[in-house]
Amino acid sequence: MMEQKNLVPKRRFKEFQNTSAWEQRKLGDLLENAYQGINTAGDKVEYSESGVKILQSKHITSGNITFDDARYLDRDRYSEYLPKYVPNVDDILFANIGTIGPSAVVTEVKEFLIAWNILKMTPKKESNAKFIQLQLQRLNIKRYFESVTTGNATKFVNKDEMLRTQIIVPEKKEQSKIGEFFANLDNLITLHQRKLEKMKALKSAYLSEMFPAEGEPVPKRRFAGFTQAWEQRKLGEMMEVTSVKRIHQSDWTDEGVRFLRARDIVCASKGEEPTDYLYISQEKYDEYSRISGKVKVGDLLVTGVGTIGVPLLVTQEEPLYFKDGNIIWFKNEKQLDGNFFYYSFIGESIQKYIRDVAGIGTVGTYTIDSGKKTPIQIPSYEEQEKIGNFFKQLDHLITLHQRKLEKLQNIKKAYLNEMFV
C-alpha cells in the first residue's frame, strides 16, 4: 500500500488543499451491490420488435451511453427482471465481457435493461458515482484491466476481480466536487462532438444535393443564377492521367523532397499525421521530374491501392513526389477548378464508379486506365468555383470544431492526470 503522505493529487480544489490525504479502498467496499446483466442465452430471452431496450457493452463508451442499434425485450417480460438488471440514476455500468474497460454513469431516468456483458454497480451513499467511474476510466486508460482479464475465446474480468480493484478516494464532498467538475466537462465535450457530427452530416447532405444524382443533368441544389445543364465527360479526355518514374526504397532519405505513399494520403483525408515521413533527395527529384514532370497546384493525387479512391488536392507550390503504381496522378492544368475537382471525387458518383471498377475481392485497385475512364459531371467554370469554395469553407468550419473538441479532450486528459492519485 502507498504511504499516506503520497495519496494527495497534484491539483486540488482550494477548499480541500489542507484536508486529509486520500485513502486506498477496494471497489467493493464503495458499493451497495453489483450485478451482472441478463444472461440472454441462459434466460432464453426472446427479442422483440419493440418494448424495453437491452443495453450491450458496445453501447458504452467511456463516460457515455448510446442506444444505437439496441435490441428490445417485450414489455410484458420487463417486470421479471426488476430490479436486478434495471439500472437506476447514479448506477455505474462497466463493460467487463468481450469489450472490456468502457464505463458510464446512468444520469437520467430511462427504462432499459443490461445484457450479460455489463456489470451494474450501485455506489453506497458515502461514495460519488461519477468519481468512481472516472477512476475506472483512468485504470482503463492505463490498461489495468488487461492485467486481470481471463478467458479464451471470450475475454472477461469477473465480478469478484472487479470488486477487489483498488480505488483511491477522498472524502465524499471532494469526490462530489471532482465528479461535478468532470460531468460538466464531459457535457461540454459531448456538445462539441454533436456539433462536429452535425457539420459532417450537413456536408454529406450537401455533397448529395449539390452534385447531380446518377442519370440527372443538374443537381438538386444550386447557387442562384446557374441554370444550364452539366456536361458529362471522362477525365482522360480532359487531362493527362498518369504516374511517375519509380523510386526505390534505397532512394528514401530523412530530409529533402516529401515522398508520398497511398497511406499518407489516407492519413491526410482523416486529418491525421502519418507515423513516419519519407523524403527523397533534391537531386533525385530534379532528375526524375525531368522525365515525369512536376506536380502542380490544382493537380489531384488519388490512391490506387489499399483504401482506394481517396483524393489529395495539391494546394502548395513546394516540390512533391509520390510512389508510382500506388497513386494516380491527374494533371489538371486548370481544366477544372481544383476544389470542385476534389469534392467531385469524394462525391458518391465517382466513388461508386471506383467501387464498381475496382474488382471483386479483398484487394481492389484503381488504375491509370480506370482513372482515364472515370466519368465526371461539370458545370461552367464559374459554378465550379462557387461549389468548390463553398465546400472548402465548410471543411474549414469542420476543422475548427475538430480542433475545439481535441483541445477539450486534451484538457480532460491533463486534469485526469493531475486531479487524481
KOLKOLLO-269854 format. One record per residue (C-alpha): x, y negated, z negated; residue in one letter. Coordinates in steps of 0.001 Angstrom, whole numbers. Example, Ala and Ser with C-alpha at 12.3 -4.5 7.8 and 13.67 -1.06 7.14 Angstrom:
# KOLKOLLO-269854
12300, 4500, -7800, a
13670, 1060, -7140, s
//
This chain:
# KOLKOLLO-269854
0, 0, 0, m
1180, -3521, 798, m
2319, -5701, -2065, e
-484, -8003, -3244, q
1561, -11157, -2551, k
1715, -10277, 1150, n
-2056, -9957, 1535, l
-2600, -13598, 2481, v
-3304, -14762, 6061, p
-1146, -17358, 7798, k
-4136, -19645, 8383, r
-6855, -20086, 5793, r
-9802, -22420, 5264, f
-8897, -25252, 2882, k
-11299, -24220, 124, e
-9655, -20779, -110, f
-5977, -21758, 97, q
-5418, -21459, -3663, n
-7650, -18469, -4284, t
-6673, -14851, -4822, s
-4969, -12607, -2278, a
-6940, -10227, -95, w
-7406, -6587, -1111, e
-6931, -3347, 812, q
-10066, -1200, 781, r
-11399, 1855, 2572, k
-14053, 1034, 5135, l
-16422, 3493, 3469, g
-16220, 1521, 212, d
-17590, -1555, 2002, l
-20604, 254, 3452, l
-24041, 1163, 2148, e
-24300, 4021, 4652, n
-23106, 5225, 8047, a
-24972, 7379, 10563, y
-24001, 8877, 13895, q
-26573, 8329, 16655, g
-29093, 10758, 18109, i
-27694, 13985, 19489, n
-29706, 13682, 22685, t
-28892, 17273, 23713, a
-29320, 18902, 20294, g
-32508, 16978, 19568, d
-33779, 17804, 23069, k
-34523, 14159, 23763, v
-36633, 13686, 26881, e
-36066, 10358, 28563, y
-38991, 8260, 29754, s
-39588, 5597, 32417, e
-40415, 3077, 29682, s
-40549, 2785, 25919, g
-37683, 2141, 23498, v
-34160, 1732, 24865, k
-31389, 4107, 23770, i
-28027, 2375, 23444, l
-24899, 4248, 24589, q
-21264, 3453, 23761, s
-20795, 1987, 27269, k
-23250, -759, 26322, h
-20917, -2098, 23626, i
-18037, -4414, 24393, t
-16005, -5954, 21608, s
-18423, -8334, 19969, g
-21338, -7911, 22407, n
-24230, -5571, 23179, i
-25767, -5226, 26621, t
-28788, -3124, 27557, f
-27984, -2924, 31288, d
-28986, 473, 32722, d
-30111, 1752, 29304, a
-32448, 4760, 29352, r
-35746, 4964, 27457, y
-37330, 7135, 24784, l
-41097, 7467, 24853, d
-42561, 5140, 22201, r
-44686, 7931, 20718, d
-41485, 9664, 19554, r
-39851, 6460, 18271, y
-41114, 6875, 14690, s
-39408, 10289, 14430, e
-36023, 8568, 14436, y
-36739, 5823, 11898, l
-34730, 4557, 10071, p
-31611, 6685, 10602, k
-30999, 5934, 14266, y
-32630, 2488, 14429, v
-30250, -432, 13802, p
-31191, -3493, 11788, n
-29771, -7008, 11818, v
-26195, -7045, 10394, d
-25601, -3367, 11118, d
-22230, -2699, 12770, i
-22182, -475, 15855, l
-18915, 1257, 16704, f
-18225, 3346, 19828, a
-16444, 6424, 18459, n
-17010, 9158, 21070, i
-15831, 9086, 24696, g
-15433, 5331, 24929, t
-13597, 4579, 21683, i
-12999, 1261, 19934, g
-15547, -1376, 21032, p
-17761, -2692, 18241, s
-20510, -5248, 17729, a
-22853, -6603, 15069, v
-26621, -6489, 15567, v
-27629, -10169, 15446, t
-31328, -10112, 16348, e
-34432, -8068, 15601, v
-34883, -5744, 18570, k
-36326, -2269, 18955, e
-33734, 216, 20134, f
-32060, 3469, 19131, l
-28425, 4504, 19145, i
-27126, 7538, 21012, a
-24753, 10220, 19738, w
-21597, 8325, 20739, n
-22240, 5340, 18454, i
-21618, 5142, 14702, l
-24053, 2801, 12900, k
-22673, 1248, 9718, m
-24666, -811, 7211, t
-22461, -3056, 5004, p
-23020, -3479, 1273, k
-24370, -6835, 104, k
-20901, -7920, -1055, e
-19499, -7403, 2454, s
-19925, -9512, 5608, n
-20782, -7558, 8758, a
-19085, -9904, 11222, k
-15866, -9929, 9185, f
-15722, -6120, 9116, i
-16441, -5937, 12852, q
-13593, -8396, 13526, l
-11207, -6224, 11534, q
-12302, -3208, 13581, l
-11768, -5263, 16739, q
-8233, -6136, 15581, r
-7493, -2462, 14915, l
-8754, -1613, 18401, n
-6515, -4278, 19975, i
-3576, -2759, 18082, k
-4621, 696, 19445, r
-5010, 2080, 15930, y
-7926, 4340, 16852, f
-5790, 6171, 19407, e
-3729, 7481, 16486, s
-6760, 9049, 14756, v
-8551, 10352, 17866, t
-9203, 14089, 18175, t
-10945, 16339, 20712, g
-10014, 17824, 24071, n
-12464, 17225, 26909, a
-14279, 14502, 24953, t
-12179, 12352, 22630, k
-13670, 11062, 19392, f
-12939, 9521, 16000, v
-15023, 11411, 13476, n
-17148, 9677, 10872, k
-15033, 10726, 7867, d
-11888, 9410, 9539, e
-13626, 6107, 10171, m
-14712, 5808, 6558, l
-11082, 6331, 5450, r
-9880, 3460, 7654, t
-8059, 813, 5613, q
-9548, -2688, 5836, i
-8026, -5757, 4147, i
-10687, -8084, 2775, v
-11044, -11296, 751, p
-13999, -12238, -1448, e
-17472, -12337, 168, k
-17531, -16155, 520, k
-14313, -16180, 2533, e
-15459, -13211, 4612, q
-18672, -15070, 5447, s
-16814, -18272, 6355, k
-14495, -16388, 8704, i
-17377, -14373, 10145, g
-19399, -17514, 10851, e
-16393, -19218, 12491, f
-15805, -16315, 14883, f
-19529, -15825, 15545, a
-19664, -19441, 16772, n
-16510, -18914, 18836, l
-17953, -15711, 20344, d
-21175, -17547, 21215, n
-19142, -20227, 22997, l
-17178, -17563, 24903, i
-20431, -15812, 25882, t
-21874, -19126, 27083, l
-18861, -19720, 29348, h
-18987, -16118, 30583, q
-22608, -16613, 31591, r
-21801, -19908, 33322, k
-18994, -18189, 35224, l
-21237, -15255, 36211, e
-23920, -17713, 37324, k
-21423, -19611, 39511, m
-20206, -16356, 41093, k
-23797, -15250, 41727, a
-24516, -18641, 43296, l
-21507, -18256, 45590, k
-22650, -14782, 46617, s
-26142, -16096, 47396, a
-24770, -18966, 49474, y
-22475, -16604, 51395, l
-25509, -14566, 52418, s
-27594, -17634, 53324, e
-25027, -19930, 54994, m
-23759, -17319, 57466, f
-26150, -15645, 59932, p
-27589, -12279, 58960, a
-26966, -9379, 61320, e
-28776, -9968, 64610, g
-29669, -13575, 63772, e
-28352, -16551, 65822, p
-28434, -19062, 62942, v
-28054, -18906, 59144, p
-30963, -19211, 56739, k
-29498, -22333, 55105, r
-27749, -25155, 56991, r
-26494, -28681, 56434, f
-28752, -31401, 57833, a
-28109, -32399, 61419, g
-26985, -28986, 62714, f
-29467, -27086, 64876, t
-27528, -25283, 67611, q
-27276, -21502, 67655, a
-23987, -19973, 66537, w
-21799, -18195, 69085, e
-20619, -14614, 68583, q
-17026, -13896, 69586, r
-14333, -11316, 68956, k
-11285, -12599, 67113, l
-8913, -11061, 69650, g
-10476, -13299, 72337, e
-9767, -16413, 70307, m
-6325, -15838, 68842, m
-3361, -13503, 68649, e
-3825, -10663, 66164, v
-520, -9074, 65297, t
2039, -8238, 62612, s
5781, -8843, 62116, v
9109, -7106, 62606, k
9654, -4559, 59831, r
11563, -5465, 56679, i
13268, -2566, 54889, h
13410, -2187, 51125, q
17160, -2699, 51257, s
16459, -6249, 52515, d
14468, -7233, 49417, w
16059, -9860, 47175, t
15327, -11588, 43853, d
15009, -15028, 45441, e
14636, -16674, 48831, g
11529, -16475, 51052, v
8416, -14913, 49493, r
7656, -11436, 50829, f
4020, -10349, 50550, l
2600, -6852, 50241, r
-1083, -5920, 50531, a
-1376, -5646, 46746, r
-78, -9222, 46358, d
-2995, -10441, 48488, i
-5439, -8383, 46406, v
-3996, -9931, 43222, c
-4366, -13435, 44694, a
-8014, -12738, 45594, s
-8693, -11925, 41920, k
-6815, -14976, 40653, g
-4148, -12719, 39133, e
-375, -12793, 39242, e
1478, -9773, 40681, p
3609, -7767, 38259, t
6654, -8333, 40456, d
7517, -10893, 43126, y
9536, -9851, 46155, l
11670, -12004, 48427, y
13918, -11779, 51486, i
16900, -13970, 52239, s
16520, -17182, 54211, q
18934, -15762, 56801, e
16814, -12616, 57312, k
13664, -14739, 57540, y
15203, -17023, 60173, d
16420, -14028, 62194, e
13119, -12127, 62137, y
10808, -15114, 62593, s
12597, -15952, 65816, r
11196, -12611, 67021, i
7753, -12533, 65327, s
7038, -16227, 64891, g
6305, -18128, 61668, k
3170, -18006, 59570, v
1424, -21385, 59714, k
-1162, -23276, 57671, v
-4638, -22070, 58692, g
-3474, -18547, 59580, d
-5168, -15615, 57869, l
-3365, -12585, 56454, l
-5651, -9600, 55836, v
-4924, -6343, 54013, t
-4937, -3302, 56291, g
-4223, -595, 53692, v
-5263, 126, 50111, g
-8069, -2307, 49322, t
-8677, -3242, 52944, i
-10154, -6397, 54443, g
-9007, -8795, 51710, v
-8025, -12137, 53304, p
-5441, -14713, 52277, l
-5638, -18172, 53845, l
-2232, -19788, 54337, v
-2515, -23285, 52856, t
1114, -24368, 52414, q
3980, -25060, 54808, e
6612, -23146, 52849, e
8135, -20077, 54571, p
6383, -16750, 54095, l
6967, -13210, 55345, y
4997, -10010, 54825, f
5013, -6244, 55074, k
4279, -5048, 58615, d
1517, -2478, 59057, g
74, -3262, 55636, n
-1082, -6761, 56545, i
-2802, -8011, 59724, i
-1844, -11495, 60916, w
-4458, -13700, 62579, f
-2611, -16560, 64298, k
-5367, -19122, 64068, n
-3676, -22072, 65838, e
-6626, -24254, 64710, k
-9113, -22240, 66752, q
-11241, -22098, 63606, l
-11379, -24282, 60529, d
-9167, -22394, 58053, g
-11608, -22436, 55145, n
-14521, -21397, 57373, f
-12374, -18560, 58753, f
-11539, -17343, 55241, y
-15133, -17421, 53947, y
-16410, -15766, 57118, s
-14024, -12925, 56350, f
-15317, -12345, 52835, i
-18931, -12521, 54059, g
-20990, -9372, 54446, e
-20996, -9321, 58259, s
-17229, -8958, 58724, i
-16801, -6835, 55588, q
-19439, -4408, 56887, k
-17605, -4179, 60215, y
-14345, -3416, 58397, i
-16007, -685, 56323, r
-17514, 846, 59455, d
-14245, 951, 61440, v
-12041, 1996, 58510, a
-12980, 5648, 58910, g
-14470, 8216, 56580, i
-12305, 9467, 53734, g
-10335, 8188, 50809, t
-7680, 6389, 52870, v
-9303, 3875, 55201, g
-7247, 1462, 57309, t
-7885, -1819, 59083, y
-5632, -2001, 62126, t
-4470, -4659, 64565, i
-6771, -3157, 67186, d
-9727, -3333, 64780, s
-8725, -6891, 63942, g
-8877, -7880, 67606, k
-12370, -6389, 67915, k
-13667, -7992, 64707, t
-16852, -9942, 65546, p
-17336, -13438, 64145, i
-20198, -15891, 64497, q
-19124, -19517, 64810, i
-20884, -22888, 64922, p
-19384, -26203, 66062, s
-16034, -27151, 64513, y
-17742, -29941, 62561, e
-20179, -27494, 60973, e
-17322, -25093, 60258, q
-15552, -27848, 58314, e
-18698, -28636, 56307, k
-19209, -24984, 55367, i
-15529, -24394, 54620, g
-15246, -27444, 52359, n
-18470, -26536, 50549, f
-17185, -23098, 49576, f
-13728, -24440, 48770, k
-15261, -26862, 46240, q
-17462, -24104, 44841, l
-14404, -21896, 44344, d
-12678, -24819, 42601, h
-15567, -25021, 40115, l
-15409, -21253, 39551, i
-11669, -21536, 38857, t
-12283, -24330, 36319, l
-14880, -22199, 34498, h
-12492, -19224, 34582, q
-9715, -21297, 33027, r
-12005, -22636, 30295, k
-13073, -19083, 29493, l
-9470, -17835, 29410, e
-8493, -20729, 27142, k
-11249, -19847, 24667, l
-10280, -16165, 24785, q
-6660, -17087, 24063, n
-7752, -19317, 21169, i
-9718, -16416, 19710, k
-6741, -14102, 20130, k
-4467, -16556, 18289, a
-6957, -17015, 15447, y
-7415, -13242, 15117, l
-3668, -13033, 14504, n
-3470, -15962, 12098, e
-6707, -15730, 10065, m
-6431, -12033, 9141, f
-3937, -9881, 7294, v
//
